[in-house]
Amino acid sequence: MKTAILTLMILIASLTPALAADDPPTLETNRAAIELVQVHANYLWTMIAAALVFFMQAGFAMVECGFTRARNAVNIMMKNLMDFAIGSLAYWAVGFGLMFGVTTTGWFGTSGFFLSDFQPGGDPWVLAFWMFQVVFAATAATIVSGAMAERTKFAGYLIYSLAISAFVYPVIGSWAWGSLFKGAGWLEGLGFIDFAGSTVVHSVGGWAALAGTLVLGPRLGKYTADGRVRPILGHNIPLAALGVFILWLGWFGFNPGSTTTADKSIAMIFVNTNLAAAAGCVLAMASSWMKFGKPEVGMSLNGALAGLVAITAGCANVTPGSSILIGAIAGVVVVYAVMFFDKLKIDDPVGAISVHGVCGAWGTLAAGLFDMGGFSLGVVGVQVLGIATCFLWTFPLAYGLFKLIDVTIGLRVSPEEELEGLDHVEHGGSAYPDFELSSYSTASGGLPGGPAGHQPVAALNPLPTP
């Protein structure tokens, strides 16, 4: 024992001069080390959030596919795939520069095209920030796909997809978010609140979807000559439900990830996001139950999405209690908005206009109404200005673009091609080659206004099948 203690004392004595030779860490050194850890955490959190938002692309594809007919499933997968692939290239080349480049006017950026702000050996944050932003651009683009499903030419859709990622979305984004990088948007300078994009992302997609559906017209058999609505059943409601669960998960990257900072502020954003979705789902179920006499699954699923869209603007500046109220109102609004557009004979197979356009506008207004900083008519006025600006920018531009596509290469397939199905006509394939499509799978029927309604088989009025 004595030998062991003596050995330890000799070891400590031998190390003492070496330890004394090193300067003790200073406050500045400790601070720099902590800041480096924080920077690395910010990168990691931002990339994880970007991956979650990218996964939402799968969610949108599943929702659209499930709510539509089997004969168009391949076409829907291709549209959602190309939204991200073409959108990534367009946003890299043009969109990112317009949205976040240096500006002297506050209207759009004039630098950063082709990711020119990044040079080898330079600041890699531009890469992380671009990756997080490109998945948002893809979200805005793919919202439109569902509203225009089952009757749109694939080539015409590709042109639209490129345009919205390169120009339509980035310009409105620069007005609201430009200062997040190198820009300075005029709308954010007024105090506009849209933390993660109820207006910038979702209403842009929703109003573009409205323009596209107006140019296209409704699907064959959707409305009768006397004005009655004939809901066209989706072929796979479990697939649509899976898509909603994926989107719900992805929103935990969409909203909290918009901090691009790994800190404790994301906790409240997570909670607000979840509570709004839950409230939207429950109230949409209740509204459809009272309206149709049954708890309608399609409306309930869209209610969850409506709540998510609505809380996206104010997720960082409202309380959890307010987020429940915001989501609950969105859940009711989406049910009646779907029925309203049906009465106008605006055929939206998945309810994208109602979920993203209408509830995006509601959520943006709610961010001002329920601001934790206190109610102010000035703040609410800026929110209304932002909502109106988004519509006046997006809808006319998208409508003109779709009209131009329509009179040049054509936007809508022929009636014969629509009845045969876009999978075969546009892509020469089938999503379900081992299954025979029945008249039920292509029939109309169900609860009025419900994207996935149910009705006895005897009440179905089948459309022609190939």
N, C-alpha and C positions, 0 to 999 in steps of 0.2 A: 504493500500500500504506500509506504513512504517512498519507495522507488518510483512509483507511478506519479505521485504528486511532484517529486523532484523533476521528473522528465517533462511534465506539463509546464512547470515554472520555467525551465530552460527554453522550451519551445516559445512561450509567450515572450520571454526576454529577447529571443532571437528575432521575433517578428516586429517588436516595438520600433526599432529604427526605421524599418521599411514603412510601417504605417505612419510614422511621424513625418516621413519625407513627402507623403502625398498631401496635397492641400485638401482640407475638408470641403465637401460640396457646398456651394454658395446658394443663396436664395434664387439667384437668376438661373443657375444650373438646374435646380429642382423645378422651377417654373417652366423652363424650356422642355424638360423631360415630360412633364405633365401635359403640356400643350401638344407635344408630339404624339402622345398616346391618344389625346382627344382627336387630333387630326386623323389618325389611322382609324379610330372608331367611327368617325364621320364618313370616311370612305366606305368602310365595311357596311354600315347601316344603309347608306345610300344605294349601294350595289344590291344588297339583299332586298330593299324596297323595290328597286327597278326590276328585279327578277319576279317579285310578287305581282307587279303591275303587268309585266310581260305575260304571266300566266293567265291574266284576265282575258287575253286574246282567245285562249281555249274556252273560257267561260262564255264569251260572246258567241263563239262558234257553236257550242253545245245548245245554248238557249235558242238561237236562230234555227238550228237544225231541228230541234225537238218541237218547236212551235209551227213548223211547216211540214210539207208533205214529203214522203220518202223519195219521190222521183226527182227531187231537187237537192238532195243532201250533198252530192259531190260538188255541185256548183257552189253551195254555201261554204263548204270547206275551202274551196279554191279562193273564193272572195276574201275570206278571213285570213288565209295564208298570204295572199298578195297584198292585203292592206298593210301587213307588217313588213313584208319584204320590199315592196316598191316604196312604201312610206319611209322606211329607214334610209333608202338611197336618196329620196327626194329631200328629206329633212337634213341629211348630211350635206347635200349639195347646196341647197337654197334656204330651207325652212329655218334652220338654227340661226343662220346669220340674220335673217329678217326679224327673228323673234328676240334675239339677245345680243346682236351686234351693236357696236358703237353708233349712237345717233345724236344728232344735234337738233332734231325737230320733235322727238317724242312719238313719231308716227311709225317708224320701222327702222331696223338696224341696217347698217351699210358695211359691216365687216364680219369676219368669221365664217364666210362661205367655204365649203369643202373642208371644214374643221381647220382652217388656216391659222386659227389662234393657237393651235398646238404645234409646237416644234419639238423634235427629239431633244431631250435634256431639259425641256421647259416644264411648266407647271402641269402636272397630270390631272388637276382638278377639272380642267375643261373636258377631259374624256369621261370622267365620272358624271359630271353634270349633264353632258350630252346624252349619255346612256339613260339617265333618269328621265330626261325630257323627251327622248324619241319614243319611249313607250307611251307617254301621254299623247303624243301626236297620233300614234297608231290607234289609241282608244277613240279619239275624236273621229277618225276616219271610219272605223269599223261599226260605229253606232248606226250609220246610214245603211249598212248592208241589210239589216233585218227589215227595215221599213220598205225596202225596194225588192224584197225577196220574191222569187218564183216567176218573175216576168221581165228581168233586166238582161240585156245582152252583156256578155262577159267583157268584151272589148271596150264597150262604152263605160262599164263600171271601172275598169282599170284606169281610164283617163281621168275620171272623177277622183279616184283614190290618190293618184299622183298629185292632182291640183290642190286637194284639201291639205295634204301634208306639206306641200311646198309653199303654199301661199295663203289659203283661206284661214286656216288655223293659226299659223305663225304671226300674222299681222295683228289679229285680235289679242293674241298672247303677248305681243310686244307692248300693247297699250296697257295691259293689266299687270304684267310680270317682268317687264324689261330690265328693271334694276336688279333683279336677282343675279345678273351676270355683269354685262357691260352697258346695257341699255338704260333707258329712262322713259317709261311710257306715260303719256299724258293722263290716262285714266287713273293709274295708281297714284299719280301726283295729287289727285283730288281726294285721295283717301279711300278708294274703292276696295272693298273687302271681298276677296274670293280666294281663300287660302289654298285650296287644292283643285278648284276648277268647276264648280257647279255651272258657271256661265262659260268660262274660257274653254273648257273641254266639252262638257255635256250639252249645254245649250247650243254650242256651235254644231255638234253632231245632230242634235234634235232638229234645229231649224234647217240644216242642210237636208235632213231626211224628209222634212215637210215639203221642201222644194222638189226633191226627187219624186216623191209620191204624187204630187200634183201634175208633174210633167208626164209621168208614166200612166196614170189612171189606175183604177182598181183591177184586181185579178178577175178573170172570167168566172162568173157565177157568184161573185161576192155579194152583189146587190140585185134584187129583183126589179122588174119594170115598175112596180108600184112603190118602190123605195124601201122595201123591207131588207133588213140585214140578214145575210145567210152566212154565219160564221163557218170558216173552213178549218176543220180540225187538224191540229198538229199530229204527227205520226208517232211521236215518242216523248211523252211527258216526263218519264224518269230521266231522260237525257237532258231535257230542259231544266229540270230540278237540279241535276248535277251541275249544270252551267251556272245556275244562280248561287249554289254553294261555293263554286270556284270563284265567282265574282265577289262574293262576300269576303272570302279569304283574301283575295287580291286587294280589296279595298283597305286592308290593314297595311299594305304597302303604299297605296295611293294617297291616303290622307296623312298618316303619321310620317311617311317617307318624305312628304313635302317639306318637312323641317330641314332635310338634308343634314341633320345634326343629331348625333347620338347623345341625347340628354333626357332629363326627366320630363320635359314638356310633352313627350310623345305619349305618356300614360293617359292623360286626359283625352287626347285625340283618339286613342284606341277606344276608350270607353264611350265617348260621344258617337263615334262611328258605329259601334255595335248596337248601342241603345236606339239610335235612329232607325237602323235597319229592322230591329225587332219590332219597334212600334209601328213602322210602316207595314210590315208583314201582317201583324195582328189586326190593324185597322182596315187594311184592304180585304182581309178575310171576312171581317165583320160586315163591311159595307156590301161586299158581294153576296153574303149570306142573306142580309136584309133585302137586297135588291132582287136576287134571283131565287131565293128560297133554299139555296144550297151554298156551302162554303166552297167557292170556285177556286180550283188549284192555280189556273193561269193568273188570275187576278192577285192571288196571295203571293205568288212568286214575284210578280211585277211590283207588288207592294214593298217587298224587301228591297228591291232595286231602287224604287222611288225614294225610300227613306235614305238609302246610301247616297244617292245623287243629291238629295236636298241638304244633307249635313256636310257635304263636301266643301261648301263655301265657308261655313262658320264653325267648322270642327275645332278650331283653335281659339275661338273667342266667345263661345257660349258655354253655359253650364250643362252638366249631364241632364238635369231636369228639363232644360230648354231643348236639348237634343231629342228627348222623347216626344215633346210637343211638336217639334219640327217634323220628325219622322212620321208621327201619327197623322198630321194634316196631309203630308205627302201621300200617305196610304189611302186616304179618302179621295184626294184630288185625282190620283192616277186612275181610279175606277171610273169616275165620271168623265175624265178627259178622254179615256178610250171610247166610251159611249158617245161622247160629243163628236169626236172625229168620225166615228162610224155614221152618225146621223148626217154629217156633211159628205158622206161617201168618199172619205179619204181612207184608203185601205192600207193599214199598217199591220202586217202580220204578227209582229212581236210587241207592239205598243211602244216602239222606240220614241216616237214624237212625244207621247204623253210622259213616259218615264224620264227621258233626258231633256227634252225641250221645256215642257211645262214645269216639271218638278225641279229642273235646274234653275229656272227663273224664280220659283217659289223659294228655293233654298238660298239663293243670292239675296232676295229681299229679307228673308228671315235672319240672315247674318247681321243685318243692320237693326232689325226689330228687337232681337234678343242679345245684342252686344253686351258683354259683361261690363264694358266700360261705361254703360249707361245709355239710355235712349236719347237720340238726337234726330230731329227732323232733317238736319243737314246731312247726316250720315245716311239716313234712309233715302234722301233725295239722290245722293251719289249712287246708291245701289240701284235705284230705278233708272238712272241715266246709264249705268253699265248694262243693265238688262236690255234696254231699248237699243243701245249702241250695238250690242251683239246681234240682235235681230236685224237691224237695219244694215249691218255689214254682211252678215252671213246669208240671210234668205235671198235677197236680190242677186247677190253674186252667184250663189249656188243655183238658183233658178235659171239665170242666164247661161251658166255653164251647162246645165242639163239640157236646156233648149238647143244650145249650139251642138251638143253631141247628138241630139235627136234629129236635127235637120242635116247632119253630115253623115256620120256612120250609122246612125240609128241607136236608140236607147232601149226600145222594147222589142222583144221577140214577136214573131207572128202568132196568131191564135192557135194555129196547128202545132207550132213548136211548144207553146205554153201547155197545151193539153198533153203532149207527148212527154214533157218533162225536160228540164234543162240539162240534167245529167247526160242523157243520150245525145241531145241536139248540140249542146255546147262543148261537151267533153268526151263524148263517145264512150261513156262508161256507166256503171251503176253502183250505187253504194251497197246494195243488197242483191247481188246476182243470184243467190240461191233461194230467194223468196219471190213469190208472185204477188204483185200489187193487186189488192182487192178493191172493189168499188167503195168499201168503207174507208180505206186509206186515203181516198181522194174525194170523199164526200163532204158536203156541207151540212151543217146542223150544229146543235149545241146552244149554249146560253147566249143571248144577245150581248154583244160587246165583249165576250170572254174569249181571249185568244186560244184557250184550250178547253172550251166548254164541253158539256156532256148532255146527251139527249138519247132517248130510246132509239134503237136501231130502226124501228118501224117508222120513225119520224124523219129519217134521213132522206135527203133528196140528192141522189148521186150525180156527180158530174161525169161526163164521158171519160172513160179510161182507155189508155192505149191498148 
